[in-house]
Amino acid sequence: MTTLYIATSNPGKLRDFAAVAVDSITIAPLPGLKEIPAPPEDEPTFEGNAVLKAIYYSRRAPGEIVIADDSGLEVDALHGAPGVRSARYADDQHFPGPPSATVDERNNLCLLHALSNLPENPKGRYRCVLAAARDGALLCIGDGTVEGEILRRPRGTHGFGYDPLFYLPEQQRTMAELDIRTKLSFSHRGRAFTALLSALRTV
């Protein structure tokens, strides 16, 4: 049994990874992550940030394989925004949102505001890059993408991030309307993790 330590405290991401892990793999959050100062995520690409974080956090768990991700939403009509700034989109735009809104809710409202004068249901994609490292050395990378459209009203209560707005035409549902197994069978994170596991077998 191999344990892969994920450098995230996001429960949604941990749940997603665990759902697609094979029987010989155990997924666990990196121990003591909350006490480790976060590195600056200042790379201009998803791959750059994922590699930076994986190398950084692997130095805190000697001998273990540590996985870090960077993922987000790219909207064509916004020239690829929010992109690598997806988790901080509302803050970057100084978008206040309602006082009781969560970070995800603020980001979704900020996105809808940015799209308010643009054509309906613009195309976009979710992207995820995962990097695995051990003892400060990069082992491999997995990349995953899923295409979709951006709705003007949220639908569904599952998932997190922009899932309630990300519509999959072939499923006729948003990411937030899918059960976890269905979602991970073709989502950006599921595809990236499958690619990463395949690459890990060769290192």
N, C-alpha and C positions, 0 to 999 in steps of 0.2 A: 504494500500500500504506500503510495507516494502522497505526501502532503504538499499542496501548493498554497503559499501564504499570499493573500490578496491585500495590497496596500490601499485599502479603502475602508471607511467606516459607514459608507452608504448602504443601508440595509437592502435597498432595491437591487443594487449591483451584486451584492453578496448572494442574494436569492437567485438572481439570474445565472450566476456562475455555477452555483450548486446544482441548479436544475439541469445543466447540460454536462456536468462532470460524469466521466465514465466510472465503472465500479472500482477500478484500481486507483482512482484519484480521490483524495479528500481535500475539500476546500475549507480554508480557515482564514479569519482575519489576521493580519499581522499583529502579533502580541505587542502591547504597549504603544500602539499607533498614536493614540491621543497625546502621549507624552513626548512624541518625537516632533521637533519643529518641522513644519512643512517646507519643502524646497520651493523656490520661485518657479511657477509654471510660465516661463517667459519665452518659450519656443514658439515660432509662428505656425507650426504644423502639429497635427495630432501625434504623429510618430515621434517627433522631437520631444514633446512633453512626456509621452509614455516611456520612452527610453530614459530620459532624465530621471523620472521618478523611480523606475525599476532599479536602476543602478544605485541611486541614493538610498532607497530603503533596504536594498539587499545587504548593504554594509551594516545594517542594524540587526541582521539575523544570520550570523555566520553559518555557512554550510547549507543553508536552506535556499530553495527556489522561491523567489518573490516576484509576483506579477503586479504590474501597474497598468492602468489604462488611461487613455484620454479619448473622449468621445463627445459627440455633439451633433447638432443639426445644421445642415447647410441648405439655405433657401436660395434658389436661382435668382429670383426677383430682387433679392437683397445682396446680390453679388457674393453669395457664399456665407453671409452672416446668418446666425450668430457665430458659427464655426467654432474655433477653439475657445471662444469666450462664451459658449452656450450657458455654462453654469453661472456666469457673472453678467449676463446680458443686461438685465434691468439695472444693475449697479453701474455698468459702463455707460448706459444711456441716461443715468440719473432719473430713472422712472420710479416714482414713489409707490404707486399702487395703494390699495386699501391698507389701513393700519394693521388689520388682522391677517393679511395675506402671507402665505408661506413664500419661501424663495422660489419654489416651482411655480406657484400661482402668479407671482410678480413677473417672472420671466415669460410666462405664457401671455399675460396681459400686455407686456411690453412688445412681444412679437406681434400680437394682433394689432396693436397701435401702429407699429411700423408698416403693416400690410394694409392698413385701412383704406388707402387711396390706390391700391394696386388691384389687378384682375383677381377674380375669385379663384380659390384653390390653386395657388401657385405650386409648382413642382419643387421638390426638395429631396433630401436624403439624410438618413442617419448614417454616421460613420463612427467606427470604433477601431482603435489600434491598441493592441495589447503587447506589452514587452515583458519578457521573463529574464531575470538576472540572478546571478549567484555570486556572492562575495565581491560585489562591485564590477562584475563583468557581464556584459550582455550575452544572453544565450540565443534568443530568437525573438521573432516578431510575428504576430498574427493580425490580419487586417480584415475587416468586414464592413459591408455597405448594404443598405436596403433603400430602394427608391419608393417615393410616395408623394402625397399631396398634403398641403396644409389647409385645414378647415378653418372657418371663421368662428366656430363655436366648439367648445370642448365636448367630447363624448367619451363616456366610459369612466370607470372608477378604479381600474387596475393600473399597474405600471407607475411610472413617475416621470419627472422631467416634462418633456413636450409630448408625451405619449397620447394625451387626450386630444391633441390637435393633429397628430400624424396619422393620416388616412392611407390605408392600403387598398387600392382599387380592386386588386384580385381577390381580396378577402371581404371587401365591402364593409370593413370595420376599421376602427382606429386601433392603434397599438394598445390603448387602454381598455378596449373591449374584448381583448383576447385573453384566454387563460394562459398561464405561465408556460406550459409545455408547448402550446401552439406558437406562442410568441417567440420562444427561444429556438424553434425549429428553423426559422428563417430571419430572425432579427440580426441587426448589425453586430450586437454583442455575442449572440450565439454563434454567428459565422466566424467572428474573430477568434472566439475561444476554441472552436473546432479546428481552425487553422493553426492556432498556437499549440494545441495538444499534438497535432500531427508533426509540427516542426520540432517539438520537444523530444519526440521519439528518435530523432536523428542526431541529437547532441550528446 
